[in-house]
Amino acid sequence: MLFPVHRPRAHVFALSLLLSAALTACGGSDDPAPTPPTAPEATPSSLTLEKIGGYSTGQFEVSAAEIPAFDAASQRLFVVNAQLGAVDVLNLADPANPVKIGTLDATAVLVGAEINSVAVFNGTVAVAIQAPVKTDPGRMALYRASDLSLISSVTIGAQPDMITFTPDGTSVLVANEGEPSDDYQTDPEGSVSVIDVRNLAAPVVRSASFTAFNAQAATLRASGVRIYGPGATVAQDLEPEYIAISADSRTAWVTLQENNALAKVDIATAVVTDILPLGLKNYGVAGNELDVSDRDNAINIRTWAGVVGMYLPDSMASYSAGGQTYLVTANEGDARAWGEDNPDYLGTQNPSLGFIEELRVSALVRAAGWQVVPPQLRSLAGGTPLAGALLDPTVFGYCGAAAGSPGTCSAAGELGRLNISWVQGYKTDAMGAPLRYTSAGVEDANGDRLMYDRLHSYGARSFSIWDANGALVWDSGAAIEQFLNSADCRLGSNRSIPCATYFNSGHNEGNALDSRSDAKGPEPEGLALGKIGDKTFAFIGLERMGGVLVYDITNPAAPTRVDYLNTRDEWVTDPPSLATVGDLGPEGLVFIPAAQSPNGRPLLVVGNEVSGTTAILQINLSF
C-alpha cells in the first residue's frame, strides 16, 4: 500500500519547475526557451585591411560617393551621391558584389533639394536635405530601410551637413553648417537640430542655437575661437560640421571646423553649454615636423619656427576608455573662400562680392608690397589702406627675414608656397587692433605694413584625441607624413608601390609627388571607430593621398599604428583613369561589426568622392 508523501511547498514548487523544463525540452510547452548568453567577442592582437568588393558609379570627381551608412536587418548600404543629390541604395548581402537596388530622392520632400548626409538606426534611415538655395532652411526626412518608403520629414536649419542618431535611437541630431552665400551678403546662423524621433511619424524638432554667445565674441576670440566672418555675429560665424555623441545619449560634441573649436550640447535640453577652443599646433618643435613646399623637388619634413597649424577638424567620433569619454578628430583643415569664382571680387577690390582668407606666404610678405589680395586685407587696420606685410625677424630670422625684407623665407623652396590665413598672426596692440609698420619694418601709426610673427596654416596633418572638455590628450604629430615617407608604407591593392614615390600626391592627379605639401598634406578627413573585443580601433581616411590608416586607440594616451591600405593601383595617368586607378578621395567611412556583417567578418565601408566608388574592406583579425 502506497501512502502519500508530504513535502514542503518549496519542494513541490521546485519539482514543478523541473517538470516544466523537461516538458519544454521535449516540446511540450509554449513558453520560449531562455536565450543563451552571447559569448564575448575575442580580442585580436592585430588586424589588416583587405578590399573584397566595391561599387562604382562611373562618375569621376563629382562627389558621386560620399557618406555611407548600413542597415543590418535589410543588409542594405546607403551611400550619399552628391552628384545626384540623392542616396544610392546598395544590396550588401554579398559584400564582394554590392548591387544598386534603389535611390532615395529628396526632391519628393523639397523640390530641387539635395541630400548631404545619411544615418541608419534599426531599420530607419535619416537624411539631411539641403534646400535649393543653401542659405534657406533645410529638411530632415525619415525612411524605412526595408522598402524605402518615406515616413516623415521636418524643417531644420540652413545647410544641414552631418546627421546621426543617438546611441539609444530616440533622437536624431543634425549639424546645420549655415555657410554664407558666395558674395557673403547672406550668412545664416549655424545651429544643431535635436529631433525627438520616438514617434517616427511625428518627429519633434528643437534647435540648439548659438545666439546666447553673441555677446561673448571678444571673450571667445581671446580664448582662441576663430570668429572672423565679415560683419558676422557669433551665431552666424560658427559653422557646425560633424557630431559625436556620448554612449549614454546625453551629450553631443560638434566640430566647428572653420572656427577651430568644438561645441558641447546637452541633448535633453537642446542647449549649447560650451564652446571649446582647440588651440594651435606648434610646427617649430620636434615631433610636429611637416613638409611645406611643393616646389623644392624633395621630401623635406622638418620643423618651422613661427608656423602653427589650426586643427580645424572635419570628422569626429567618441568612445569610452577607463570610464571616460574621449573624442577623436580628423584634422583636415578648411579655409573660407567665397567669391573666388567671381573675377570682380579681386579685380575691382569690392568687399561686397566675397571673402577669401587664404594666401600663400610669398603673396602675403612680398617685399615690394601686395599685388592682388582680398580687399578686406587692405582695409584690415582701418584708415589708410595697407600695402603689404612683413615677417618678424626675431621669429623668422632662421630663413633670412630681416627688417623690411622676408629674405629667403618667401622662396618657393622655403615657406613661400605654404597656404596660410591672413586673418591671424599679425602684431596687435593691447586692444587687439593691428599695429602698423613702415616698409622698413619700423612701428609707425602712419605705416602701411602689417608685421606677422606667426603664420597660421590649415589643418594639423594629423588625428587627435581630446577629453570631454576639449583638452588635448594625444596628437599623431608628424607621424602620418613620416610614415608616408617610410619604407614600411606601400600603395596599391597588393601593397607593392613605395608610398614615398608619390608622397603627398593629390587624389585627382597623376605622377604628382609632393603636390599637396604646400596645402594640407595628406589631409585626414573621414573617420570611423570600431570596437573589436576589448580593443578600439580608429580608421582614418586620407582624402588627398588616399587610403585608410588604422590605429589601435584603446589607450587614448598611447595609440599605435596597425595598418594602412591604399587601393589606388595606377599613379601616373593625369587625370587618373577610372578603369584602372582604384579608389580616390576617401570621404566617409562606416564600421560594420562582425555580429552585424553579412559575411560574419568585421567590415569597413569607404565612400570615395573623387573616383565615385564605394569600397568594401574586410577586416582580417590576428589572434
C-alpha positions as CSV (number, residue, x, y, z in Angstrom):
1,M,0.0,0.0,0.0
2,L,1.3,3.4,-1.0
3,F,1.0,6.3,1.3
4,P,1.2,9.9,0.2
5,V,4.4,11.6,1.0
6,H,4.0,15.1,2.4
7,R,6.7,17.6,1.2
8,P,7.1,21.3,2.0
9,R,5.6,23.6,-0.6
10,A,9.1,24.9,-1.7
11,H,9.9,21.3,-2.7
12,V,6.7,21.0,-4.7
13,F,7.4,24.2,-6.5
14,A,11.0,23.1,-7.3
15,L,9.6,19.8,-8.8
16,S,7.2,21.8,-10.9
17,L,10.0,23.8,-12.3
18,L,11.9,20.7,-13.2
19,L,8.9,19.2,-14.8
20,S,8.3,22.4,-16.8
21,A,11.8,22.4,-18.0
22,A,11.6,18.8,-19.1
23,L,8.3,19.5,-21.0
24,T,9.9,22.5,-22.7
25,A,12.9,20.5,-23.8
26,C,10.5,17.9,-25.3
27,G,8.4,20.5,-27.0
28,G,5.5,20.0,-24.5
29,S,5.2,23.7,-23.5
30,D,4.5,27.0,-25.4
31,D,7.0,29.0,-23.2
32,P,10.1,30.1,-25.1
33,A,13.4,28.7,-24.1
34,P,15.7,31.2,-22.4
35,T,18.2,32.9,-24.8
36,P,21.7,31.6,-24.1
37,P,24.2,34.4,-23.2
38,T,26.3,35.7,-26.1
39,A,29.9,34.8,-25.9
40,P,32.2,37.8,-25.6
41,E,34.0,38.8,-28.8
42,A,37.6,37.7,-28.9
43,T,40.2,40.5,-28.8
44,P,42.6,40.5,-31.7
45,S,46.3,41.0,-31.4
46,S,46.3,42.9,-34.7
47,L,44.4,43.3,-38.0
48,T,44.8,44.1,-41.7
49,L,42.5,45.6,-44.2
50,E,41.6,43.7,-47.5
51,K,39.4,45.0,-50.2
52,I,36.9,42.3,-51.1
53,G,34.4,44.2,-53.1
54,G,33.1,47.6,-54.3
55,Y,30.6,49.5,-56.4
56,S,31.3,52.2,-58.9
57,T,29.0,54.9,-60.2
58,G,31.4,55.5,-63.1
59,Q,31.4,59.2,-62.3
60,F,34.8,60.9,-61.7
61,E,35.4,63.9,-59.5
62,V,31.7,64.9,-59.0
63,S,31.3,63.5,-55.4
64,A,29.2,60.6,-56.6
65,A,30.1,58.5,-53.4
66,E,30.5,60.3,-50.1
67,I,28.8,59.2,-46.9
68,P,27.9,55.5,-46.3
69,A,25.5,54.1,-43.6
70,F,24.5,50.4,-43.1
71,D,21.3,48.7,-42.0
72,A,22.0,45.2,-40.7
73,A,18.4,43.9,-40.8
74,S,17.9,44.6,-44.6
75,Q,21.6,44.2,-45.3
76,R,21.4,47.5,-47.3
77,L,24.0,50.1,-47.7
78,F,23.0,53.7,-48.1
79,V,25.6,56.0,-49.8
80,V,25.2,59.7,-50.4
81,N,25.7,60.5,-54.1
82,A,26.1,64.3,-54.1
83,Q,26.3,64.3,-57.9
84,L,22.7,63.1,-58.0
85,G,21.7,64.9,-54.8
86,A,20.4,61.6,-53.6
87,V,21.3,58.4,-51.8
88,D,22.3,55.2,-53.7
89,V,20.9,52.1,-52.0
90,L,23.1,49.0,-52.4
91,N,22.3,45.4,-51.5
92,L,25.3,44.3,-49.4
93,A,24.1,40.7,-48.8
94,D,27.2,39.6,-50.8
95,P,29.9,42.1,-49.6
96,A,32.1,41.1,-52.5
97,N,29.5,42.2,-55.0
98,P,27.3,45.1,-53.9
99,V,24.4,45.8,-56.2
100,K,22.5,49.0,-56.6
101,I,18.8,48.4,-56.0
102,G,17.3,51.8,-55.5
103,T,17.6,55.5,-54.7
104,L,16.3,57.9,-52.1
105,D,15.4,61.1,-53.9
106,A,15.0,64.2,-51.7
107,T,13.0,66.1,-54.3
108,A,9.9,64.4,-53.1
109,V,10.4,66.2,-49.8
110,L,11.8,69.5,-51.1
111,V,11.8,70.3,-54.8
112,G,15.3,71.0,-56.2
113,A,16.9,69.9,-52.9
114,E,19.9,67.6,-52.4
115,I,21.0,65.1,-49.7
116,N,24.1,65.9,-47.7
117,S,24.3,63.1,-45.2
118,V,22.7,59.8,-44.1
119,A,22.4,57.8,-40.9
120,V,20.6,54.5,-40.0
121,F,19.2,53.0,-36.8
122,N,17.3,49.8,-36.5
123,G,15.7,49.9,-40.0
124,T,15.1,53.7,-40.1
125,V,17.1,55.9,-42.4
126,A,17.5,59.6,-41.7
127,V,18.8,62.0,-44.3
128,A,19.9,65.7,-44.1
129,I,18.4,67.7,-47.0
130,Q,19.8,71.0,-48.2
131,A,17.5,73.5,-49.8
132,P,18.0,74.6,-53.4
133,V,19.2,77.9,-52.0
134,K,21.7,76.7,-49.4
135,T,21.1,79.6,-47.1
136,D,17.4,78.7,-46.7
137,P,16.2,76.2,-44.1
138,G,16.7,72.5,-44.9
139,R,14.8,69.4,-44.0
140,M,15.3,66.1,-42.2
141,A,13.5,63.1,-43.6
142,L,12.9,59.6,-42.3
143,Y,12.6,56.5,-44.5
144,R,12.1,52.8,-44.0
145,A,15.2,50.9,-44.9
146,S,13.2,47.8,-45.9
147,D,11.1,49.3,-48.7
148,L,12.5,52.9,-48.9
149,S,9.1,54.4,-48.1
150,L,9.0,58.0,-46.7
151,I,7.9,58.1,-43.1
152,S,8.0,61.8,-42.3
153,S,10.0,65.0,-42.7
154,V,10.6,68.2,-40.7
155,T,12.1,71.6,-41.3
156,I,15.6,72.3,-39.7
157,G,18.4,74.8,-40.0
158,A,20.3,76.1,-43.1
159,Q,22.6,73.7,-45.0
160,P,22.3,70.6,-42.8
161,D,25.6,68.8,-43.1
162,M,26.1,65.7,-40.9
163,I,23.3,63.7,-39.4
164,T,23.4,61.0,-36.7
165,F,21.2,59.0,-34.3
166,T,21.8,59.0,-30.6
167,P,23.0,55.5,-29.4
168,D,19.6,54.9,-27.9
169,G,17.8,55.7,-31.1
170,T,15.4,58.2,-29.5
171,S,16.8,61.3,-31.2
172,V,18.4,62.5,-34.5
173,L,20.9,65.3,-34.4
174,V,21.9,67.4,-37.4
175,A,24.8,69.8,-37.7
176,N,23.4,72.8,-39.7
177,E,26.5,74.4,-41.1
178,G,24.9,77.7,-42.3
179,E,27.6,78.7,-44.7
180,P,27.2,82.2,-46.3
181,S,26.2,82.9,-49.8
182,D,29.1,83.2,-52.3
183,D,29.1,87.0,-52.0
184,Y,29.0,86.7,-48.2
185,Q,26.0,89.0,-48.1
186,T,23.7,86.4,-46.7
187,D,25.0,84.4,-43.7
188,P,22.5,82.2,-41.9
189,E,23.2,81.2,-38.3
190,G,24.8,77.8,-37.6
191,S,22.8,75.5,-35.3
192,V,22.3,71.9,-34.2
193,S,18.9,70.4,-34.6
194,V,17.9,68.0,-31.9
195,I,14.9,65.9,-33.2
196,D,12.9,63.5,-31.0
197,V,12.1,60.5,-33.2
198,R,10.4,58.2,-30.7
199,N,7.3,58.7,-32.8
200,L,8.7,58.3,-36.3
201,A,5.6,59.6,-38.0
202,A,5.7,62.9,-36.0
203,P,9.3,64.0,-35.1
204,V,9.7,66.9,-32.8
205,V,12.4,69.5,-33.6
206,R,14.3,71.7,-31.2
207,S,17.2,73.9,-32.2
208,A,20.4,74.2,-30.2
209,S,21.3,77.8,-31.1
210,F,24.4,79.8,-30.6
211,T,22.7,83.2,-30.2
212,A,23.3,83.2,-26.5
213,F,27.0,83.6,-27.3
214,N,26.6,86.7,-29.5
215,A,27.6,89.0,-26.6
216,Q,30.7,86.9,-25.9
217,A,32.5,87.5,-29.2
218,A,35.5,89.2,-27.7
219,T,35.9,86.6,-25.0
220,L,35.7,83.7,-27.4
221,R,38.2,85.3,-29.8
222,A,40.6,85.8,-26.8
223,S,40.2,82.1,-25.9
224,G,41.2,81.1,-29.5
225,V,37.9,80.6,-31.2
226,R,38.1,81.9,-34.7
227,I,35.3,84.4,-35.3
228,Y,36.2,86.4,-38.3
229,G,33.5,86.5,-41.0
230,P,32.7,90.0,-42.3
231,G,30.1,91.6,-40.1
232,A,29.0,88.2,-38.7
233,T,27.6,87.6,-35.2
234,V,28.9,84.7,-33.3
235,A,25.9,82.6,-34.2
236,Q,26.4,83.5,-37.9
237,D,30.1,82.8,-37.9
238,L,30.0,79.4,-36.2
239,E,29.7,76.6,-38.7
240,P,28.8,73.1,-37.2
241,E,30.3,70.4,-39.3
242,Y,30.3,67.0,-37.5
243,I,28.7,65.4,-34.4
244,A,29.8,62.8,-31.9
245,I,27.6,61.6,-29.1
246,S,28.3,60.1,-25.7
247,A,27.4,56.4,-25.1
248,D,24.6,57.4,-22.7
249,S,23.0,59.7,-25.3
250,R,23.1,62.7,-23.1
251,T,25.9,64.9,-24.6
252,A,26.9,65.8,-28.1
253,W,30.1,67.4,-29.3
254,V,30.1,69.3,-32.6
255,T,33.1,70.3,-34.6
256,L,33.1,74.0,-35.6
257,Q,35.6,73.4,-38.4
258,E,36.4,76.9,-39.7
259,N,36.3,78.2,-36.1
260,N,38.9,75.7,-34.8
261,A,36.6,74.8,-31.9
262,L,34.1,72.3,-30.5
263,A,30.6,73.0,-29.2
264,K,29.2,70.9,-26.4
265,V,25.4,70.3,-26.4
266,D,23.1,69.0,-23.7
267,I,20.7,66.8,-25.7
268,A,17.9,66.7,-23.1
269,T,17.5,70.5,-23.2
270,A,18.9,71.1,-26.7
271,V,21.2,73.8,-25.3
272,V,24.8,74.6,-26.3
273,T,26.5,74.6,-23.0
274,D,30.0,75.5,-24.0
275,I,32.3,76.4,-26.9
276,L,35.7,74.8,-26.6
277,P,38.7,76.3,-28.5
278,L,41.2,73.7,-29.8
279,G,44.3,75.8,-29.8
280,L,47.2,75.6,-32.2
281,K,49.8,73.0,-33.2
282,N,53.4,74.3,-33.0
283,Y,55.4,73.2,-36.0
284,G,58.5,74.6,-34.5
285,V,59.0,71.7,-32.1
286,A,60.4,68.2,-32.6
287,G,57.6,65.7,-33.3
288,N,55.5,68.2,-35.2
289,E,57.6,68.4,-38.4
290,L,56.0,68.9,-41.8
291,D,56.8,69.4,-45.5
292,V,55.7,72.9,-46.6
293,S,56.7,73.1,-50.2
294,D,55.5,71.5,-53.4
295,R,58.3,73.1,-55.4
296,D,61.5,72.0,-53.7
297,N,61.8,68.8,-55.6
298,A,62.3,66.9,-52.4
299,I,60.5,65.4,-49.4
300,N,61.6,67.8,-46.7
301,I,59.9,67.1,-43.4
302,R,61.3,69.4,-40.8
303,T,60.4,71.9,-38.1
304,W,59.4,75.5,-39.0
305,A,59.6,78.0,-36.2
306,G,56.8,80.6,-36.2
307,V,54.4,78.3,-38.2
308,V,51.4,76.9,-36.4
309,G,48.6,74.6,-37.5
310,M,44.9,75.2,-36.9
311,Y,43.4,71.8,-36.2
312,L,40.1,72.7,-38.0
313,P,38.7,69.1,-37.7
314,D,36.2,67.7,-40.0
315,S,35.0,64.2,-38.8
316,M,34.8,63.3,-35.1
317,A,33.8,60.2,-33.1
318,S,33.6,59.4,-29.5
319,Y,34.4,56.3,-27.4
320,S,34.8,55.2,-23.8
321,A,38.0,54.2,-22.1
322,G,38.6,53.9,-18.3
323,G,35.1,55.2,-17.6
324,Q,35.8,58.4,-19.5
325,T,34.6,59.7,-22.9
326,Y,37.2,60.7,-25.5
327,L,36.8,62.4,-28.8
328,V,38.7,61.5,-31.9
329,T,39.1,64.1,-34.7
330,A,40.5,64.0,-38.2
331,N,42.2,67.4,-38.6
332,E,41.6,68.2,-42.2
333,G,41.6,72.0,-42.2
334,D,39.4,74.3,-44.3
335,A,39.6,77.9,-45.5
336,R,36.8,80.3,-46.2
337,A,37.0,81.1,-49.9
338,W,33.8,82.9,-51.1
339,G,33.7,84.8,-54.3
340,E,36.8,83.1,-55.7
341,D,34.9,82.3,-58.9
342,N,33.9,85.9,-59.4
343,P,36.7,87.8,-61.1
344,D,35.2,91.1,-60.0
345,Y,35.8,90.3,-56.3
346,L,39.6,90.7,-56.5
347,G,39.6,92.6,-59.8
348,T,37.5,95.5,-58.6
349,Q,38.5,95.0,-54.9
350,N,34.8,95.1,-54.0
351,P,34.4,93.6,-50.5
352,S,30.7,93.0,-51.0
353,L,31.4,90.3,-53.6
354,G,33.1,87.8,-51.4
355,F,35.7,86.9,-48.7
356,I,38.9,84.9,-49.2
357,E,41.1,84.3,-46.2
358,E,43.8,82.2,-47.8
359,L,47.1,83.4,-49.2
360,R,50.5,81.9,-49.9
361,V,53.2,83.2,-47.7
362,S,55.0,84.6,-50.7
363,A,52.0,86.7,-51.7
364,L,51.5,88.0,-48.1
365,V,55.0,89.1,-47.5
366,R,56.1,90.2,-51.0
367,A,59.0,92.6,-50.5
368,A,57.6,95.2,-52.9
369,G,54.2,95.1,-51.3
370,W,51.0,93.4,-52.3
371,Q,49.8,92.8,-55.8
372,V,46.3,91.2,-55.8
373,V,45.0,90.4,-52.3
374,P,41.5,90.4,-50.8
375,P,40.1,93.9,-50.2
376,Q,39.3,93.0,-46.6
377,L,43.0,92.6,-46.0
378,R,43.9,96.0,-47.4
379,S,41.3,97.6,-45.1
380,L,42.2,95.5,-42.0
381,A,43.7,98.2,-39.9
382,G,41.3,101.0,-40.7
383,G,42.3,104.4,-42.0
384,T,44.7,104.5,-45.0
385,P,44.7,101.2,-46.9
386,L,47.5,98.8,-46.2
387,A,50.0,98.0,-48.9
388,G,51.9,94.9,-47.6
389,A,53.1,92.7,-44.8
390,L,56.4,91.8,-43.1
391,L,57.8,88.8,-41.2
392,D,59.1,89.4,-37.7
393,P,62.9,88.9,-38.0
394,T,63.1,87.8,-34.3
395,V,61.0,84.8,-35.2
396,F,61.8,84.1,-38.9
397,G,65.5,85.1,-38.9
398,Y,66.4,81.5,-39.5
399,C,65.2,81.7,-43.1
400,G,66.7,85.2,-43.7
401,A,63.9,87.5,-42.6
402,A,65.2,91.0,-41.7
403,A,63.7,94.4,-41.1
404,G,61.7,95.2,-44.2
405,S,62.6,92.0,-46.0
406,P,61.3,88.4,-45.9
407,G,64.7,87.2,-47.1
408,T,64.6,83.7,-48.4
409,C,61.6,82.8,-46.2
410,S,59.3,83.6,-49.1
411,A,61.2,81.5,-51.6
412,A,59.4,78.5,-53.1
413,G,61.7,76.0,-51.5
414,E,61.2,77.6,-48.1
415,L,57.9,78.9,-46.7
416,G,56.8,80.8,-49.8
417,R,54.4,78.2,-51.2
418,L,52.6,77.4,-47.9
419,N,49.0,78.4,-47.7
420,I,48.1,80.4,-44.6
421,S,45.3,82.6,-43.2
422,W,45.9,86.3,-43.2
423,V,43.2,87.0,-40.6
424,Q,45.5,86.0,-37.7
425,G,49.2,86.2,-36.7
426,Y,49.9,89.9,-37.1
427,K,51.1,92.0,-34.2
428,T,48.4,93.9,-32.3
429,D,48.1,96.5,-29.6
430,A,46.6,95.7,-26.1
431,M,43.1,96.1,-27.5
432,G,43.7,93.6,-30.3
433,A,43.9,96.3,-33.1
434,P,46.6,95.7,-35.8
435,L,49.8,97.6,-35.4
436,R,51.2,99.4,-38.5
437,Y,54.8,99.4,-39.7
438,T,56.8,101.2,-42.4
439,S,58.2,99.2,-45.3
440,A,61.5,99.3,-43.4
441,G,59.9,97.4,-40.5
442,V,59.6,100.3,-38.1
443,E,56.5,100.5,-36.0
444,D,54.6,103.7,-37.1
445,A,51.0,104.6,-36.8
446,N,51.2,106.0,-40.3
447,G,52.9,102.9,-41.8
448,D,51.3,100.8,-44.5
449,R,52.5,97.4,-43.5
450,L,51.4,94.6,-41.0
451,M,54.0,92.6,-39.1
452,Y,53.4,88.8,-38.8
453,D,55.1,86.9,-36.0
454,R,53.1,83.8,-36.6
455,L,51.8,82.1,-39.7
456,H,48.6,80.0,-39.4
457,S,48.4,77.1,-41.7
458,Y,45.3,74.9,-42.4
459,G,44.7,71.6,-40.6
460,A,47.2,69.7,-38.4
461,R,48.1,66.8,-40.8
462,S,47.1,64.5,-38.0
463,F,44.3,63.0,-36.0
464,S,43.9,63.9,-32.3
465,I,42.3,62.5,-29.2
466,W,40.6,65.0,-26.8
467,D,38.9,64.6,-23.4
468,A,35.3,65.5,-22.9
469,N,36.2,69.2,-22.1
470,G,38.3,69.7,-25.3
471,A,41.7,69.2,-23.7
472,L,44.2,67.6,-26.0
473,V,45.2,64.1,-24.8
474,W,47.2,62.9,-27.8
475,D,48.0,64.0,-31.4
476,S,49.7,62.0,-34.1
477,G,52.1,64.9,-34.7
478,A,54.3,64.3,-37.7
479,A,53.6,60.6,-37.8
480,I,51.4,60.5,-40.9
481,E,53.8,62.3,-43.2
482,Q,56.8,60.4,-41.8
483,F,55.0,57.1,-42.4
484,L,54.2,58.1,-46.0
485,N,57.9,58.7,-46.5
486,S,59.0,55.4,-44.9
487,A,59.9,52.1,-46.4
488,D,57.1,50.5,-44.4
489,C,54.4,52.3,-46.3
490,R,53.2,50.6,-49.5
491,L,50.5,51.5,-52.0
492,G,48.2,49.5,-54.3
493,S,45.8,46.6,-53.8
494,N,48.8,44.2,-53.4
495,R,50.9,46.7,-51.4
496,S,53.7,46.8,-53.9
497,I,54.3,50.5,-54.6
498,P,56.5,52.6,-52.3
499,C,54.5,55.4,-50.8
500,A,57.5,57.8,-50.9
501,T,57.4,57.7,-54.7
502,Y,54.1,59.6,-54.6
503,F,54.4,61.3,-51.2
504,N,51.7,63.9,-50.6
505,S,50.1,63.4,-54.0
506,G,46.7,64.7,-54.9
507,H,43.7,62.5,-55.3
508,N,42.8,63.8,-58.8
509,E,46.3,63.9,-60.2
510,G,48.9,61.6,-61.8
511,N,52.6,61.5,-61.1
512,A,52.1,64.3,-58.5
513,L,54.9,63.8,-55.9
514,D,54.8,66.4,-53.2
515,S,51.9,68.4,-54.8
516,R,49.9,68.8,-51.6
517,S,52.8,69.7,-49.2
518,D,52.1,73.4,-49.6
519,A,48.4,72.9,-48.6
520,K,47.2,70.4,-46.1
521,G,49.4,67.4,-46.8
522,P,47.7,64.0,-46.8
523,E,44.6,65.7,-45.4
524,P,43.0,63.3,-42.8
525,E,39.2,63.8,-43.3
526,G,37.0,60.8,-42.8
527,L,36.9,58.8,-39.6
528,A,35.2,55.8,-38.1
529,L,35.8,53.9,-34.8
530,G,35.3,50.2,-34.3
531,K,35.4,48.1,-31.1
532,I,36.6,44.5,-31.6
533,G,36.8,42.5,-28.3
534,D,38.4,44.8,-25.7
535,K,40.2,47.0,-28.3
536,T,39.1,50.2,-30.0
537,F,40.4,51.0,-33.5
538,A,40.4,54.2,-35.4
539,F,40.1,54.1,-39.2
540,I,41.2,57.4,-40.8
541,G,40.7,58.2,-44.4
542,L,43.4,60.4,-46.0
543,E,41.5,62.4,-48.5
544,R,44.4,63.6,-50.8
545,M,46.9,60.9,-50.5
546,G,44.1,58.3,-50.3
547,G,43.8,55.1,-48.4
548,V,42.9,54.3,-44.8
549,L,45.1,54.3,-41.8
550,V,44.3,52.1,-38.8
551,Y,45.3,52.9,-35.2
552,D,44.7,51.0,-32.0
553,I,43.4,53.8,-29.7
554,T,42.4,51.6,-26.8
555,N,44.8,53.6,-24.6
556,P,43.9,57.2,-25.5
557,A,47.3,58.5,-24.4
558,A,49.3,56.0,-26.5
559,P,47.7,54.9,-29.8
560,T,49.7,52.7,-32.1
561,R,49.6,52.4,-35.9
562,V,48.3,49.0,-37.0
563,D,47.8,49.1,-40.8
564,Y,47.4,51.2,-44.0
565,L,45.6,50.2,-47.2
566,N,45.5,52.4,-50.3
567,T,43.8,50.6,-53.2
568,R,44.9,53.1,-55.8
569,D,46.8,51.0,-58.3
570,E,47.8,53.5,-61.0
571,W,49.6,56.7,-60.1
572,V,50.9,58.1,-63.3
573,T,48.0,58.9,-65.7
574,D,46.8,62.6,-65.3
575,P,43.9,62.8,-64.9
576,P,43.5,59.3,-63.5
577,S,41.6,56.6,-65.4
578,L,38.7,55.1,-63.6
579,A,39.2,51.9,-65.4
580,T,42.5,51.2,-63.7
581,V,43.1,53.6,-60.9
582,G,41.2,52.2,-58.0
583,D,39.7,54.3,-55.2
584,L,40.3,58.0,-54.9
585,G,39.4,60.6,-52.2
586,P,38.0,58.7,-49.2
587,E,35.3,60.9,-47.7
588,G,33.0,58.9,-45.3
589,L,33.7,55.6,-43.5
590,V,31.4,53.2,-41.6
591,F,32.5,50.3,-39.4
592,I,30.3,47.1,-39.5
593,P,30.9,44.8,-36.6
594,A,31.1,41.1,-37.2
595,A,27.8,40.5,-35.4
596,Q,26.0,42.6,-38.0
597,S,28.1,41.8,-41.0
598,P,26.6,39.9,-43.9
599,N,29.6,37.6,-44.1
600,G,30.2,37.3,-40.3
601,R,33.5,39.3,-40.6
602,P,34.0,42.9,-39.5
603,L,33.9,45.3,-42.4
604,L,34.8,48.8,-43.2
605,V,32.9,50.7,-45.9
606,V,34.5,53.7,-47.6
607,G,32.9,56.3,-49.8
608,N,35.4,57.7,-52.3
609,E,34.2,61.0,-53.6
610,V,36.7,61.5,-56.4
611,S,36.5,58.0,-58.0
612,G,32.8,57.8,-57.2
613,T,33.3,54.4,-55.7
614,T,32.2,52.6,-52.6
615,A,34.9,50.2,-51.3
616,I,34.1,47.2,-49.1
617,L,37.1,46.4,-46.9
618,Q,37.2,43.2,-44.9
619,I,39.0,43.5,-41.5
620,N,41.1,40.4,-41.1
621,L,42.0,39.7,-37.5
622,S,45.1,38.1,-36.0
623,F,45.0,36.4,-32.6
